[in-house]
Amino acid sequence: MIARNTLEALARRPLSFLTSSWPWRSLGYLLSSAAVGACVAGLGALTYLMWDGLGPLALVVVLATAVVVAWGVSRYELWRLGLVTHLPPAPDAAPPPRLSWSGLRARLRAAAGLRELGYGLVALLVLWWTDIGVALVSLGIPLFLMSAPFQPTAGTAVGWAGAVVGAVLLPIAAYPIAAWAGVRAAMALAVLDPRDSELAQVVQSRARLVDAFELERRRIERDLHDGAQQRLVTLSMKLGLAELDLPPDSHAAREVREARAQAGQALQELRELIHNIHPQVLTDRGLEPAVRDVAGRSVIPVEVDIALPGRLPSQVESTAYFVVCEALANIAKHSRAAHARVRGRLGGGDLVVEVRDDGVGGADAEAGSGIVGISDRLAVLEGRMFLSSPVGGPTVLRVEIPCHH
């Protein structure tokens, strides 16, 4: 197994870990905090030099400078993560703030900017000397013991015994150094780049799979519509023409009529299959006509109230259509409702779809695979679902789908 960071390297066998580059990289990571300490020293020197001329006002200037320095320290923390992890920072990480009041003010309004500022200040006040302290203490004890033979007050036996003990402790010192470096790197990633890289990859992969699935469904729908359905129509016509050439009461005519009826039934089933795969009305005319078509085929009377300013992204329309179809199917199976209503509006950049019925209620979001499927489908587009279904009804399913995808 290839270690991706220091913490994973620590889980390897001792010899494998100690002979790798991870102990040295961890030590370099901790010692590189000296650059942050230099920033602190610079701020202290700035305060001292300005105090005679500005007095207490110097503190205001230094604090304003510290804010900018803190953001720079946060960027430095992200940059040096490469020493102890193979996980790069997010490619869309926010750029450093511009050295202007408007740039700093905009950065302060952003949640990421506040995290960077807070982490940078903590690094300036606490973390840098903690890093240096861990490195110096971990290495200082074995190095001090190894220098015992050169101490004038140490006897020969004591000196060489100390050297042996120090030599034994020196490789052990790599463990606290690597452990603290790994914890520091994990903390920096959690604060400065809070997205879990693997989780983000999973979400993106799921979105790509859904897109590929939608494209494949449409391809199958086109192939069935333009291929098998047309051949069945042609077969039905040829059987009809063949029937005209046969005596009406003959056995052959009856067989042809039966074959024509079966071809018509197969054609109807194929049309239903094509519609269920991806309704053409959704592609051609949009969400409202497609929902009205579903409502018209429902066994329960469904009122449709969808008012949209125009066409929405195809993924949004497809997801909303899936939600409505699944919700109406659940109502028909379980609710014992006499009436249902579908309402859709666009507000705040989100498509809000609400499906309501007057049934017995008691729907459980965790129990039914249909509702779980709705939730999974919404998660791809970062949508949200709200379900209210008290025993006795009514049941209200509300989904909010962002339209910026």
C-alpha positions as CSV (number, residue, x, y, z in Angstrom):
1,M,0.0,0.0,0.0
2,I,1.4,3.4,-1.0
3,A,1.0,5.9,1.9
4,R,-0.8,9.1,0.9
5,N,0.1,11.1,4.0
6,T,2.2,10.9,7.2
7,L,-0.6,9.3,9.2
8,E,-0.9,6.4,6.7
9,A,2.9,6.1,6.7
10,L,2.8,5.6,10.5
11,A,0.7,2.5,10.1
12,R,3.4,0.8,8.1
13,R,6.0,-1.6,9.6
14,P,8.6,0.3,11.7
15,L,11.5,-0.5,9.3
16,S,9.5,0.5,6.3
17,F,8.4,3.8,7.9
18,L,11.9,4.7,9.2
19,T,13.6,4.0,5.9
20,S,11.1,6.0,4.0
21,S,11.2,9.8,3.4
22,W,8.2,10.4,5.6
23,P,10.2,11.1,8.9
24,W,12.4,13.6,7.1
25,R,9.4,15.2,5.4
26,S,7.6,15.4,8.7
27,L,10.6,17.0,10.4
28,G,10.9,19.5,7.5
29,Y,7.2,20.3,7.8
30,L,7.5,21.2,11.5
31,L,10.7,23.1,11.1
32,S,9.2,25.1,8.2
33,S,7.0,26.7,10.9
34,A,10.0,28.9,11.7
35,A,8.9,31.1,8.7
36,V,5.7,31.8,10.6
37,G,7.7,32.6,13.7
38,A,9.7,35.1,11.6
39,C,6.4,36.8,10.7
40,V,5.6,37.1,14.4
41,A,9.0,38.5,15.0
42,G,8.5,41.0,12.2
43,L,5.1,42.1,13.7
44,G,6.8,42.5,17.0
45,A,9.6,44.6,15.5
46,L,7.0,46.7,13.6
47,T,5.2,47.4,16.8
48,Y,8.4,48.4,18.6
49,L,9.5,50.8,15.8
50,M,6.1,52.4,15.4
51,W,5.3,52.8,19.1
52,D,7.5,55.9,19.6
53,G,5.9,57.8,16.8
54,L,2.2,56.6,16.9
55,G,1.8,55.3,20.5
56,P,-1.3,53.1,21.0
57,L,-2.3,53.8,17.3
58,A,0.6,51.6,16.4
59,L,-1.4,48.6,17.7
60,V,-4.2,49.4,15.2
61,V,-1.7,49.4,12.3
62,V,-0.1,46.2,13.5
63,L,-3.5,44.5,13.9
64,A,-4.5,45.5,10.4
65,T,-1.1,44.2,9.1
66,A,-1.6,41.0,11.1
67,V,-4.9,40.3,9.3
68,V,-3.2,40.4,5.9
69,V,-0.3,38.3,7.3
70,A,-2.7,35.8,8.7
71,W,-4.2,35.2,5.2
72,G,-0.7,34.8,3.9
73,V,0.2,32.3,6.6
74,S,-3.0,30.3,5.6
75,R,-1.8,30.2,2.0
76,Y,1.7,29.1,3.3
77,E,0.1,26.4,5.3
78,L,-1.7,25.0,2.3
79,W,1.4,25.2,0.2
80,R,3.6,23.3,2.6
81,L,1.0,20.5,3.0
82,G,2.8,18.9,0.0
83,L,5.6,17.8,2.5
84,V,3.3,15.5,4.4
85,T,0.5,14.6,2.1
86,H,0.0,13.7,-1.5
87,L,-3.6,15.1,-1.5
88,P,-3.3,18.5,-3.3
89,P,-5.4,21.5,-2.2
90,A,-8.7,22.0,-4.1
91,P,-8.2,23.2,-7.6
92,D,-10.9,25.9,-7.1
93,A,-9.4,27.2,-3.9
94,A,-10.1,30.9,-3.4
95,P,-7.3,33.2,-4.5
96,P,-5.5,35.3,-1.8
97,P,-7.2,38.6,-1.0
98,R,-6.1,41.7,-2.9
99,L,-4.2,44.2,-0.9
100,S,-7.1,46.7,-0.9
101,W,-9.9,47.5,1.4
102,S,-12.6,46.2,-1.0
103,G,-10.7,42.9,-1.5
104,L,-10.3,42.4,2.3
105,R,-13.9,43.3,2.9
106,A,-15.1,40.8,0.3
107,R,-12.9,38.1,1.7
108,L,-14.2,38.8,5.2
109,R,-17.8,38.2,4.0
110,A,-16.9,34.7,2.7
111,A,-16.9,31.8,5.0
112,A,-13.7,30.5,3.6
113,G,-12.1,33.8,4.2
114,L,-13.1,33.8,7.9
115,R,-11.7,30.2,8.2
116,E,-8.4,31.3,6.6
117,L,-8.2,34.4,8.9
118,G,-8.9,32.4,12.0
119,Y,-6.5,29.6,11.2
120,G,-3.8,32.1,10.2
121,L,-4.1,33.9,13.5
122,V,-4.0,30.6,15.5
123,A,-0.9,29.6,13.5
124,L,0.7,33.0,14.3
125,L,-0.1,32.8,18.1
126,V,0.2,29.1,18.9
127,L,0.9,26.5,16.2
128,W,4.3,27.7,15.0
129,W,6.0,27.4,18.3
130,T,4.2,24.2,19.1
131,D,5.6,22.7,15.9
132,I,9.1,23.9,16.7
133,G,8.8,22.7,20.3
134,V,7.7,19.2,19.3
135,A,10.6,18.8,16.8
136,L,13.2,20.2,19.3
137,V,12.0,18.1,22.3
138,S,11.7,14.9,20.2
139,L,15.1,15.3,18.8
140,G,16.7,17.1,21.7
141,I,16.5,14.3,24.2
142,P,18.2,11.6,22.1
143,L,20.8,14.1,20.8
144,F,21.6,15.3,24.2
145,L,22.0,11.7,25.4
146,M,24.2,10.9,22.4
147,S,26.5,13.9,23.3
148,A,27.1,12.4,26.8
149,P,30.6,11.1,26.0
150,F,31.6,14.7,25.2
151,Q,30.3,16.1,28.4
152,P,33.3,16.8,30.8
153,T,31.3,15.9,33.9
154,A,30.2,12.5,32.6
155,G,32.2,9.4,33.4
156,T,33.2,7.1,30.6
157,A,30.6,4.4,31.4
158,V,27.8,6.9,31.9
159,G,28.8,8.7,28.8
160,W,28.8,5.7,26.5
161,A,25.6,4.4,28.1
162,G,23.9,7.7,27.4
163,A,25.1,7.5,23.8
164,V,23.7,4.1,23.4
165,V,20.4,5.1,24.9
166,G,20.3,8.2,22.7
167,A,21.0,6.2,19.6
168,V,18.1,3.9,20.4
169,L,15.8,6.8,21.1
170,L,16.7,8.7,17.9
171,P,14.6,6.6,15.5
172,I,11.8,6.5,18.1
173,A,11.7,10.3,17.9
174,A,10.5,10.0,14.4
175,Y,7.1,8.8,15.6
176,P,6.0,11.8,17.7
177,I,7.4,14.1,15.0
178,A,5.4,12.3,12.2
179,A,2.3,11.9,14.4
180,W,2.1,15.7,15.2
181,A,2.9,16.6,11.6
182,G,0.1,14.3,10.4
183,V,-2.4,15.8,12.9
184,R,-1.3,19.3,11.9
185,A,-1.8,18.6,8.2
186,A,-5.2,17.0,8.8
187,M,-6.3,20.0,10.9
188,A,-5.1,22.4,8.2
189,L,-7.0,20.4,5.5
190,A,-10.1,20.3,7.6
191,V,-10.1,24.1,8.2
192,L,-8.6,25.5,5.0
193,D,-9.9,22.9,2.6
194,P,-12.9,21.4,4.4
195,R,-14.1,19.3,1.4
196,D,-13.2,15.7,1.7
197,S,-11.2,15.0,-1.4
198,E,-12.4,11.4,-1.7
199,L,-16.0,12.3,-0.9
200,A,-15.9,15.0,-3.6
201,Q,-14.6,12.5,-6.1
202,V,-17.4,10.1,-5.2
203,V,-20.0,12.9,-5.6
204,Q,-18.5,13.9,-9.0
205,S,-18.3,10.3,-10.1
206,R,-22.0,9.8,-9.1
207,A,-23.0,12.9,-11.1
208,R,-21.1,11.6,-14.1
209,L,-22.7,8.2,-13.8
210,V,-26.2,9.8,-13.6
211,D,-25.4,11.9,-16.7
212,A,-24.2,8.8,-18.6
213,F,-27.3,6.9,-17.5
214,E,-29.5,9.7,-18.8
215,L,-27.7,9.8,-22.1
216,E,-28.0,6.0,-22.4
217,R,-31.7,6.1,-21.5
218,R,-32.3,8.6,-24.3
219,R,-30.2,6.6,-26.7
220,I,-32.3,3.5,-25.9
221,E,-35.5,5.5,-26.3
222,R,-34.4,6.8,-29.7
223,D,-33.3,3.3,-30.8
224,L,-36.6,1.8,-29.8
225,H,-38.7,4.7,-31.2
226,D,-36.9,4.8,-34.5
227,G,-36.1,1.1,-34.8
228,A,-38.3,-1.5,-33.1
229,Q,-41.4,0.6,-33.0
230,Q,-41.2,1.5,-36.7
231,R,-40.7,-2.1,-37.6
232,L,-43.7,-3.1,-35.6
233,V,-45.8,-0.5,-37.3
234,T,-44.6,-1.8,-40.7
235,L,-45.4,-5.4,-39.6
236,S,-48.9,-4.4,-38.6
237,M,-49.5,-2.7,-41.9
238,K,-48.2,-5.6,-43.9
239,L,-50.4,-8.0,-41.9
240,G,-53.4,-5.7,-42.6
241,L,-52.7,-5.8,-46.3
242,A,-52.2,-9.5,-46.2
243,E,-55.6,-9.9,-44.5
244,L,-57.3,-8.0,-47.4
245,D,-56.1,-10.7,-49.8
246,L,-57.5,-13.5,-47.8
247,P,-61.1,-14.8,-47.6
248,P,-62.6,-13.2,-44.5
249,D,-63.8,-16.5,-43.0
250,S,-60.7,-18.6,-43.8
251,H,-58.4,-20.0,-41.2
252,A,-55.4,-18.0,-42.6
253,A,-57.4,-14.8,-42.3
254,R,-58.1,-15.5,-38.6
255,E,-54.5,-16.3,-37.9
256,V,-53.4,-13.1,-39.7
257,R,-56.0,-11.1,-37.6
258,E,-54.7,-12.6,-34.4
259,A,-51.1,-11.9,-35.4
260,R,-52.1,-8.3,-36.2
261,A,-53.8,-7.9,-32.8
262,Q,-50.7,-9.3,-31.1
263,A,-48.4,-6.9,-33.0
264,G,-50.7,-4.0,-32.0
265,Q,-50.5,-5.1,-28.4
266,A,-46.7,-5.4,-28.6
267,L,-46.6,-1.9,-30.2
268,Q,-48.7,-0.5,-27.3
269,E,-46.4,-2.1,-24.7
270,L,-43.4,-0.8,-26.5
271,R,-44.8,2.7,-26.5
272,E,-45.4,2.5,-22.8
273,L,-41.8,1.2,-22.3
274,I,-40.4,4.1,-24.4
275,H,-42.5,6.6,-22.4
276,N,-41.3,5.2,-19.1
277,I,-37.6,5.2,-20.2
278,H,-37.8,8.9,-21.1
279,P,-41.0,10.6,-22.2
280,Q,-40.6,12.5,-25.5
281,V,-42.9,15.2,-24.2
282,L,-40.4,16.0,-21.5
283,T,-37.6,16.5,-24.1
284,D,-39.8,18.4,-26.6
285,R,-42.1,20.5,-24.4
286,G,-40.7,20.6,-20.9
287,L,-41.7,19.7,-17.3
288,E,-45.2,21.0,-17.1
289,P,-46.6,19.1,-20.1
290,A,-44.8,16.0,-19.0
291,V,-46.3,16.2,-15.5
292,R,-49.7,16.8,-16.9
293,D,-49.3,13.7,-19.0
294,V,-48.4,11.6,-16.0
295,A,-51.3,13.1,-14.0
296,G,-53.7,12.3,-16.8
297,R,-52.7,8.6,-16.6
298,S,-52.9,8.4,-12.8
299,V,-55.6,6.3,-11.2
300,I,-56.2,9.1,-8.7
301,P,-57.4,12.6,-9.8
302,V,-54.3,14.9,-9.8
303,E,-54.4,18.7,-10.0
304,V,-51.3,20.2,-11.7
305,D,-50.3,23.7,-10.9
306,I,-46.9,24.3,-12.4
307,A,-45.9,27.8,-13.5
308,L,-42.4,28.2,-14.8
309,P,-40.9,31.1,-16.8
310,G,-39.2,28.8,-19.3
311,R,-37.3,25.7,-19.9
312,L,-35.0,24.5,-17.1
313,P,-31.7,22.5,-17.4
314,S,-32.3,19.0,-18.6
315,Q,-31.0,17.4,-15.4
316,V,-33.3,19.5,-13.3
317,E,-36.4,18.7,-15.5
318,S,-35.5,15.0,-15.5
319,T,-35.0,14.9,-11.7
320,A,-38.3,16.8,-11.0
321,Y,-40.2,14.5,-13.4
322,F,-38.7,11.5,-11.6
323,V,-39.8,12.9,-8.3
324,V,-43.3,13.5,-9.4
325,C,-43.7,10.1,-11.0
326,E,-42.3,8.3,-7.9
327,A,-44.5,10.4,-5.6
328,L,-47.7,9.7,-7.6
329,A,-46.9,6.0,-7.8
330,N,-46.5,5.9,-4.0
331,I,-49.8,7.8,-3.6
332,A,-51.6,5.3,-5.8
333,K,-50.1,2.3,-4.0
334,H,-50.2,3.3,-0.3
335,S,-52.1,6.5,0.5
336,R,-55.7,5.5,-0.2
337,A,-56.1,9.2,-1.3
338,A,-59.0,10.6,-3.2
339,H,-57.2,13.5,-4.6
340,A,-53.6,14.7,-5.2
341,R,-52.0,18.0,-6.2
342,V,-48.7,18.8,-7.8
343,R,-47.4,22.4,-7.5
344,G,-44.2,23.8,-9.0
345,R,-42.6,27.2,-8.8
346,L,-39.2,28.7,-9.5
347,G,-37.8,30.8,-6.6
348,G,-34.4,32.0,-5.5
349,G,-32.7,30.0,-8.2
350,D,-34.3,26.7,-7.0
351,L,-37.1,24.7,-8.5
352,V,-39.6,23.9,-5.8
353,V,-42.0,21.0,-6.4
354,E,-44.6,20.0,-3.9
355,V,-46.8,16.9,-4.1
356,R,-49.7,16.8,-1.7
357,D,-52.4,14.1,-1.2
358,D,-55.4,13.7,1.2
359,G,-54.6,10.1,2.1
360,V,-54.1,8.3,5.4
361,G,-50.5,9.6,5.9
362,G,-47.9,7.8,7.9
363,A,-45.3,7.8,5.1
364,D,-41.8,7.0,6.3
365,A,-38.7,8.4,4.5
366,E,-36.6,5.5,5.8
367,A,-39.0,2.7,5.0
368,G,-39.8,3.0,1.4
369,S,-37.3,2.5,-1.4
370,G,-39.2,5.0,-3.6
371,I,-38.6,7.9,-1.2
372,V,-35.0,6.8,-0.7
373,G,-34.6,6.8,-4.5
374,I,-35.9,10.4,-4.6
375,S,-33.4,11.4,-2.0
376,D,-30.5,9.7,-3.8
377,R,-31.6,11.4,-7.1
378,L,-31.8,14.8,-5.4
379,A,-28.4,14.4,-3.8
380,V,-26.7,14.4,-7.2
381,L,-27.9,17.9,-7.8
382,E,-27.4,19.0,-4.2
383,G,-31.2,19.1,-3.8
384,R,-33.2,18.9,-0.6
385,M,-36.3,16.9,0.3
386,F,-38.9,17.6,3.1
387,L,-41.6,15.1,4.0
388,S,-44.5,15.7,6.3
389,S,-46.9,12.8,6.7
390,P,-48.6,12.6,10.1
391,V,-50.9,9.6,10.7
392,G,-54.3,10.5,9.3
393,G,-52.8,12.8,6.6
394,P,-52.3,14.8,4.7
395,T,-48.9,13.9,3.2
396,V,-46.8,16.7,1.7
397,L,-43.6,15.9,-0.2
398,R,-41.5,19.0,-1.0
399,V,-38.3,19.1,-3.0
400,E,-36.0,22.0,-3.8
401,I,-33.6,21.5,-6.8
402,P,-30.9,24.1,-7.5
403,C,-31.0,25.2,-11.2
404,H,-27.4,26.4,-11.5
405,H,-26.1,22.9,-12.6
